[in-house]
């Protein structure tokens, strides 16, 4: 019987198509090379009568060879059977069932009948049919087809290599405990310790050379090196990159990239091709070259070949047309997306899917950036024929989210002038209160008495906070407050600063709220809401189809019992939210949902929807609020919960 160390070694050997060093395998299992040699010997003893063997190549390491794939698959089946013997395991959640089905189908020699699978898992046939939709999607990501033949059942079709790669990912459960920090959770298939080592190598070189990188640039560099390392380890040397670019080699950053690569090579026993070094240098240069040179456009064009540059422009134009984010000229974004997409599109060609363990967090914390990522995915598919899945969309969303943050910073804090009736006493009180409460959002540029207001130049002031009524018309808004700022005054100011944070009831309308309904499926809910909106003349007939099209790309169930479905392109003349809460949760793809918020943005919208997305974000991530909202029985109760 294989022990857990041996399973780990077998998984790694199956996923790699090249040799793996003994030291690498020893590292993964946190044991000595001698123990690893012993483990490999035992693995060989079990594999040789079962159609496979592990070769050890002097000075290079170990490689798995499969001599008889049918025999080997039978053997894997027994390994799998040990893990799922009835007393041990019956898959309960949709995720567990999907994973179980993938394993079963990959290991099957012939056809599997639906009824048998349903009996095995103690679920109905229709549940299995639903699960199989996801199975089909996941397998197609590995280049494997799921075929069903009347009277026979289901079988999988695909090259042995692809089956093997998929089996390595799915047969052996990875129980690595990754931390929940942004950096640590980027690549689940790398142990956290590996990511820490790569990060340490990067940090050491960056600090030595005094290069400054923003957090997100650092993350992107870490992800890039980690993915490159996995790709190289699996024997994919993808040349990424326009021929020898002397201008990059001349930069100091190129030497730093060489040192980083050397550190990674020594730690992980892989060797990076030269094109990768130049690529890492670009990551280090990215921001610097763009911020220091006047010919930033030229730099971007020089680094990204023309085809990639054009693709990024098309993507950003689409996002701009849809969401109005004002980021289409952001050079860092253009560079970041271009650098990310080149290898991403290659990864897809080779069927190498990168898991994105941050996906749930990205969807919850950057819903708008994720939607923009979806639009990017659609544009990429239109122009390259490569279908991008939601793991990759998550990474694109990070780049877009960073650009949105930069955009916010650019608009900077609001500049405010304090006006009061008498002397400086009250003005100073207001001044300190604003400083302590809104240090990031408000820049208080001064205080003045009312009678001196005429002489003040108001060009560089965004708004006035005044403790007395101002009757004359001023070119800028005035927020009237009491001299001693109370909670209401602070709320007034906050509402003004956190711009157009329109009142909650602006987004939620009584006649578009359907509470405590008794539907039992996603389809029923969407069908019902579509009918209601059509009756009220709010949407076009193609609305429902467009909602399903969006669901196809990535389900809009975000966890926490919330789903926010919406059409892939706007199908209404106004912006609104329609709500449906359910008596009992329903299954929406792989998550439970009880709070459905149908989101409609008007065509050609130019409104600033950030505050609406912020509000949705707050609901999505706050389980106690959702719990209260699904229990309220009327509109007034709903608004009360939100206003609190």
N, C-alpha and C positions, 0 to 999 in steps of 0.2 A: 504493500500500500504506500502511496506517496504521502510523505509528511508535508507540512505547510511550506517548509523551505524548498523542498523539491518541486512543489507546485509552482512556487514563485519562479524558480529557475526555468522550468518548462515553459511557463507563460512568456518569460523574456525571450527565450530561444525561439518560440513560435512567432513572436511579433517581429523579431529581427530577421533580416534576410542576409545578414553578414555574420562574421564571427564576433563573439562578445568575450572580452577578457575575463579571466578568472577573478581578477581584482574587482572588476565591476560587479560581477555576480556576488562576490563575497561582501562587497559594500552594501548591496541591496538587502542582503539577509543579515547584515551586521555580524558576520562570522569571519573566521580566518580563511585564507586561500586553501589551506589544507582540508578544512571541513568541506569547502566547496568541491574540491577534487573528489572527496569521498561521496558527496551527494550526487555528483555527475556519474560516478561509477555505478551507484545504485539505480539512478534513473536509466542508465544504459541497460542494466540487467533486466529492467522491466520492459523497456521499449523494444529490445532486439527481437523477442518472439512476436512483437506486435506491430511490425511494419515500419519501424523507424530506428534511428541511432544518432548518438551525438558524437561527432568527430572532434578530437582535440588536435589543433594545428599548432605546431611548435612556435612559440614566440608570438602567436596571434590570439589564441583563445579557443573557444568552443563554438561549434556550429551544428544546428539540427538538420538532419537529412531525412526525408520521408521516402521510404522505399516502396511502400504499398499503402496508398492513401485510404483505401477502404478498411484495411486491417487497423490502421492507426486510428481511424475515426471510431471503430468499434471499441478500441481500447479507451479512448477519451470518454466514450459513453459510460464505461464502467466507473471511471474516475468521477464522472458527473453523478452517476447513480448513488455513489456513496454519500455525496453531499445532500441529495434530495430524497433519501429513503423516507417513506411515508411518516414514520414516527418522528422524523427530524423536521420535516418542512412541507408546508402547503402554502403556496404563494397567496397572499391575502390582498395586498394593494394592487392597483392597476400596474404600478411600476414593477412590482415583483413578478406579476403574471407576464408582462412583456419580456422581461429579462429571461424568465423560465422558458417561454415559447421560443425565443431566439436560440437558446442553448439546445432545446429539444430538436428544433428543425435543422440546426447546423450539424447535429450529430446523427441525424436520421439517415439510414441507407436508402430508404425508398420513400413511400408516401405515408403521410400521417393523416388519419381521419379526424375531422372536426369533433365528432361525437366522443371519440376516445380521449382527445385532449380535454374536452369539457368535463368528462367523468373524472379524469386524473386530478383535475384542479377543483372539483366540486363547484363548478359554476355553470350557468346556462350557455347554450350554444350562441345566443345573441351577444353575450358578454365577450365570448372568445372572438366572435366576428369583429366586434369593436376593437378589441386588443390587437387583432391582426392588422388593422389599418396602420397602427403605429409600428408594428413589427416590420411591415412592408417598407415603411418610410425609412426606418433605421437601417434595414439591410441594404436598401438602394444606395444609402450613403457609402456603403462599402463596395458598391458595384455588384451586389448580389440580388437576383430576382426571386420573388416568391411566386410560384406557379400553383394554380389549383386546377385539378382535372376531375371532371364529373365521375362519380363512382369510385375514384381512387383516393382523392384527398389532396394534401398539400405537399409540395417539395421545394427545395431551394436549388437555384441554378447559378453558378458563378465559378470562376477559375479557382483551383485549389489554393493558389496564393492568397486570393481575396478571402476565401473561407477561413484560411489559417489566421490571417490578420484579425478577422472579426472574432474568431474563436478565442484568440489570445486576449482580446479586450473583454469578452463576455463570459468565458467559461470559468475564469479564475477571478473570484471576487477580490477587489482591491480594498483592503481594510485600512488604508493609510488614514491616520488622523491628521487632516490638514487644519491649520489654524484658520480663524475666520478673518484674518487681516487681508486687505486688498491684495498685497503682494503675494502672501503665502497661498492664496487660494486660486492663483491664476491657472495652474495646470495640475489637475488632480493626478495625472498619471506619473508625475514626478514626485518623488517623496519630498516632503517639506524640507528635509535636511539638504537635499540636492539644491532646491531653490535657494536655501540660505547660503549654501556654499557659493553658488553663482553670484548672488547678491554681494557677498563679502568680497569676491574677486573684483566685481565692478566698482564697489565703493572704495576699495583700497586704491585702485588705479586713478579713479576720479579725484579722490582727495589728494593723492600725491601730485597730480598734475593740475590741481585747482581748476577743475572744469565744473561749472554749475549746471545741474539739470533739474527741471521741475519734477515734481513727484510723478506726474503722469508720463513724462518722457523717460524717467527712470524705470517705471513699470513696463513701458513699451519695450525698452531695451532688454529688460529681464525676460519678458515673454519671448521676445525675438530670439535671444540666445538659447533659451530653454527649448523652444520649438526647433530651432536649427540643430541643437544637439540631438533631440529625439529623431529628427529627420535623418541626420547623418548616421546616427547609430543604427537606424533601420536600413541603411544603405541607399538612401536617396540623396544623391548630390545634385541638387537642382541648381543649375547656373542661373543666377538671378539678375543679370546685371550688365548694363552697357559696358563695352570693352574697357580696356585699361584707362582709367580716368586720372591722368597725371595730376590734375589740380587737387584731387582728394589725397593722393599719396604724398603731396608736398605739405599737407597740413600736419600740425602737431598731433591732432586727434587720431591720425592714422597709426602713429606709434603707440598711442594709448590703446587703440583697438587691438593692435598686435599683442600688447602685454595682457589684455583681458583674455584674448583667445588662448594665449600660451597658458595662462592660469587654468582656464576651463579644460584645455587639452590634458594638462598634467593631472588635474583632479579626476577627470572622467574617462581618461584613456580613449579619446577619439581624436581624429585629426580633421581640422576645418580646412576646406579649400580656400585659396586666396580670395575668391570672390566674396566669401563670407566676411573676411576681415574688412574689405572696403565697405561692405554693407553696414557693419557695426560702426565703422568710422562715420558713416553718414548719419546714423542715429545720434552719435555724439556731436556731430557738426550741426545737425538739423537746425536747432534754434539759433546757434551762434552765427552760422553763415547767413541765416535769414535776417537776423537782427542787425548784423554789422555791415552787411554790404548794401549798397543802394540798388544793386541789380539783383534783388532777391528773386525776381521772376526768372532771370537767366539761370540762377543757381538751381531753382526747382526744375526747370526744363532740362538742365544739364544732367541732373541726377536721375530724374524719371525719364525713361525713354518716351518718345512722342505718344505712342499708343496708350501708355499708362496715364500720361498727363491728360490726354483727351478724355479718357474714361473717367478720371476723377472730376474733371470739369463738368462732364455730363451729369454725374451723380449729384454734384453740389447744386447744379441748376435745378434738377428735379426736386431736391430737398427744399430749396429756396422757394420754388413755385408752390410747394405744398404747405410749408410751415413758416415761411417768412422769418428765419432765425437771424438773418444778417451775418452769416458766417461763410458765404461762398468765396470771399476773397482772402480768407485767413490762410496765409502762406504756410503756417505750421500745420494746419489741418490738411492742406493739399499734399504737403510732403509726407505727413504721417500716414494718410490714407494710401498714398501711392506706395510707400515703403511696405505697408502692411499687405496691400492687395496682391502685389507681384507674387510673393511666395504663397499667399493664401490660394490664389487661383491655381498655382502649380500643385499645391497640396491636394486640391480637389481633383485635379487630373489624375493624381496617383492614388486617389481613394484614401488619403490620409486625413482622417477627421480629427481635429483637435477638440477635445472636450473643453468646455468652458464652465468650470465649477462656480464661477461668479454669476452665472446667467440669471439666477433668481434675484440676486441682489441688484443687478443692473436693471432688470425689468422693474423692480420695485422702486429703486431710488432714482432712476433716470428714465421714466416712462416715455418722455418726449424724445429723448435721444434714441431710445430703442425703436420708436416708430420711424424716426428718420433713418435708422439703420435698415429697417424693413424696406423703405423706399430705395435705399442704396442697393439692397439685395436684388430688388426687382430690376433696377437699371443695369446691374452687372449681368444678370441673366439675359436681359434683352440684347446686350452688346457683346457678350462673350459666349453665350450658350452654356455658361457654367452656373449651375444652381447652387446658391449659397445657403447653408442651413443656419438654424438660429444660434448655434454656438459661435459661428463666425460673425453673425449679425451683432451678437453681444460685444465682440471685440471692436467692430466698427463703431458701435454706439459709444464705446469709451472715448474714441478719438473725437466723435461729434460732441459728446458731453463736455470734453475738455475745451473745445472751441466755444461752446455756449458759456462756460464759466469765464473764459477770457473776454467774451463779449460783455458779460455782466460787469467785469472789472473795469472795462473800458468806459462803460457809462458812468462808473464811479459813484461816490456818495453824492447825495443831493446837498447843494449849498444853501444855507439858510441864514436869514438875518432876523435878529430878535428885536421887536419894537415894544417899548413900554412907555407909560405915561410919565413916570417921575424917576429921575435919577437912576442909579445903576443897581440899587438893592435888588429889586424884583428881577431885573434883567439877568443879574448874575445867578440868582436862584434857578431861573429857567435854563440858563446857559449850562450850569453844572448838571442839572437833571437830564438835559438832552444829551450831554456828553457821556454821562454814565450809562444811559439807557440805549442810545443809538450810535455808539462810537463808530460803527462801521458804515451805517447807512447815511449819517448826516454829518456834514462838515459845517460847523457853526462859524461863519466868517466875521461875525461882529454883533454888537448891540447898538441900538440908537434910540434917542427919544423921539416921540411922535412928531414934534414940531420940526425936527431936523430931517425928516424923511424926504422932504422935497429936494434937499441938496444931495441926497445920496444917488450915486450911479447904481442902477439896479441891473446893469447888463450881466454881471457875473453872479447874480443871485437867482436860485431856482424857486424859492418860496419864502414867505415871511411868517414867523410865528409872533402873534401880537397879543398882549394882555389887555388891549383896549379895542373897541370896535373901530374899524377904519372905514369911513364912508366913501372916500373918493375911489375912483376906478384906478387900479394899478395894473401895470402890464404883466404882473405875476400873481399867482394865487396867494391868498392869506388864510392861515389857519388861526382861528380865534381861540384863546385858552384863558383859564384863570391864572392869576399870578402865582398861586401855589398849585403846581400841576397835580391834578388828581388822576385816577385811573382812566376816567373818561377822556380827559385831555390827551393822555398818552395814547389812548386808542385812536383818537382823531388823527394825531400826528402819524402814528404807525400806518393807519389806513391810507394816509396821503403819501407817505414815503414808499411803502411797499406797494407801489403804484397800482392804480386801478385794481386794487384787491377788492373787486366788487363784492357786494354783500352776497352771502351764501345763497339767499333765495333768488338772486339774479340768474343762477344756473339751474335751479331746480323748480320745475313748475308743477302745480298740483295735478293738472290733468295728464301729466306724463309720469305719474308715479303709481306703480301697481304693486301694492304691498301684500305680503303673506299669501302669495299665489300657491297653487298646489301642483305645479308642473313637475314632471319626473325626468325630463331630458333637456339637454342643451337645445336640440332641434325644436322642441315644443315652445321653449321660452322665446327663441329667436323668431319663430313663425308668428307667435302671438304679438310680439312687440312690433314686428314688421307690419302686421295687419292694422294695429292701432295707429301707427304713424301714417300709414297710407290713408286711412279713414280721415285723419286730420289734415291730409294734404301736405304733410311736412317733408315727405321723401319721394324719390322716384321709384318706379317699379323695379328697377335693377338693383335696388338697395340691398335686398337680402343676399343676392348672388355675390355682391361686392363684399359683404360681411364674411361670407364663407370663404371667399378668395383670400381674405386677410387671415382667417383662421388656419387655412392650409399652410401658410408660411410658418407661422408660429402661434400656438394657442394663446388666447389673451387671458387665460386664467392665471392669476399671479400668486396663488397661495393665499392664505388668510381668508379663504372663502369668497374671494372677490374675482369677478371677471369683468373686463372692460372691452366688450366687442365693439367694432366699428368698421365701416366700409374701407376697402383699400384705397379708393379715391372718393372725394366728397360727392355725396348724392343728395344734398339738401341746400335750400337757399338761406337757412339760418343756422346759427350755432346753438345747440342745446344738448342737455343730458336727459335720457329717459331711464327711469329706475324700475327694476323689478326685484322684489325680495321674495324668498321662497320659504314655505313652512318647513321643508326638510331639504338638506343639501342634495345636490345632484352631482353626478360625475361629469366633469368638463375636461375632456382629454384625460390627463393623468391626475387632475386635482379635483378636490371637492369644492363646490361653489354654491353659495346661498344668496349672494348679493350681486346682481347683474346691473351694470351701469352702461347703457348703450350711448356711445359718444358720437355726436354728429357735428362736424365742422362745416361751415358753409363754403360753397365753391368760391375759389379766388379770394379766400379770406385774407384780409390784411390786419385783422384785429390782433392785439397782443394777448395770446391765450395762456401765457406763462402762469398767471394766477390760477386759472382753472386747473391746469395740470398740477400745480403745487397742491391745490385742494385735494385732487384725486390721489396724488401721491401720499398725502397725509392719511387719507382714509385707508388706502391699500396697506400701508405699513402698520396700522394701528388696530390690532386684533380686538381690544375692548370696545372701540368705537363701532367696528363692524358688528360685533355681537349685539350692541344696543340697537343699531340700525335695523338688523334683521328681525328684531322683536317688536319694533314700533308698529302701531296699527293705523296711524293716520299721518297726513302731510305735516300737520303742526308739530306732532311729536318728533318727526324726522328732522325738521329744521331746528327744533330745540336742541337735539343731540349734537347737531353740527355746530351750532352757535356756541355751545359750551366749550 
